[in-house]
Amino acid sequence: MGSPAKRGLAAEQRVAALLVAQGWEVLEHRWRCRHGEMDLLLHQDERLLIVEVKCRNAAALAFVDGAGNCLSWGQQQRLRRAFGLWLQQAPQWSHCGVAMALAVVVGDEILWTGLGDPMAEAPHPWGD
């Protein structure tokens, strides 16, 4: 199936393609800074969506209590700090609402969860 890096890139591309088909525009893919990396940063209708993508097999996912537990609190904080740094470099986007989501790719399925970001007032990108 390829190396973990190749599987991760393929998962990110798959999630990006799905969101683009729903009208989202990819602003950044694998944006890196001193705080870490944002897998995907997308824009649609005055909203920004930060998506962390994880690729898991069904057996690995069975050991966690839902897809949301694939991202620790510390990882979420690093993502927020990375986004803050990105926003400093791209202040033209500061008027947009912001949501964070986690997409866990398991085989042919994508499991979604919001990350409870209090700034997120927009509906989830995957529908209600």
Residue pairs with C-beta under 8 A, 6 or more apart in sequence:
1 7
2 10
4 55
7 55
8 53
8 55
10 55
11 53
11 54
11 55
11 103
11 105
12 29
12 30
12 39
12 40
12 53
14 105
14 110
15 40
15 51
15 53
15 103
15 105
15 110
16 26
16 29
16 40
16 42
18 110
19 26
19 40
19 42
19 49
19 51
19 125
20 26
22 44
22 125
22 126
23 44
24 42
24 43
24 44
24 49
24 125
25 42
25 43
25 44
26 40
26 41
26 42
27 41
27 42
27 43
27 48
27 93
28 38
28 40
28 41
28 86
29 39
29 40
29 41
30 37
30 38
30 39
31 37
31 38
31 41
31 82
31 86
33 82
33 85
33 86
34 85
35 78
35 81
35 82
35 85
36 75
36 78
36 79
36 81
36 82
37 82
38 50
38 52
38 79
38 82
38 83
38 86
39 51
39 52
39 53
40 49
40 50
40 51
40 53
41 48
41 49
41 50
41 51
41 83
41 86
42 48
42 49
42 51
42 125
43 49
43 93
43 96
44 125
46 95
46 96
46 97
47 96
47 97
47 98
47 99
47 122
48 93
48 96
48 97
48 98
48 99
49 98
49 99
49 100
49 101
49 125
50 79
50 83
50 98
50 99
50 100
50 101
51 100
51 101
51 102
51 103
52 71
52 75
52 79
52 100
52 101
52 102
52 103
52 115
53 102
53 103
53 104
53 105
54 67
54 70
54 71
54 102
54 103
54 104
54 105
55 104
55 105
56 70
56 104
56 105
56 106
57 106
57 107
58 106
58 107
61 67
61 70
61 104
61 106
61 111
64 70
66 113
67 102
67 104
67 111
67 112
67 113
68 102
68 113
68 115
70 102
70 104
71 102
71 115
76 100
76 115
79 100
80 100
80 117
83 98
87 93
87 94
97 119
97 120
97 121
97 122
98 117
98 119
98 120
99 114
99 117
99 119
99 120
99 122
99 124
99 125
100 114
100 115
100 117
100 120
101 112
101 113
101 114
101 115
101 124
101 125
102 112
102 113
102 114
102 115
103 110
103 111
103 112
104 110
104 111
104 112
104 113
105 111
112 124
112 126
114 120
114 124
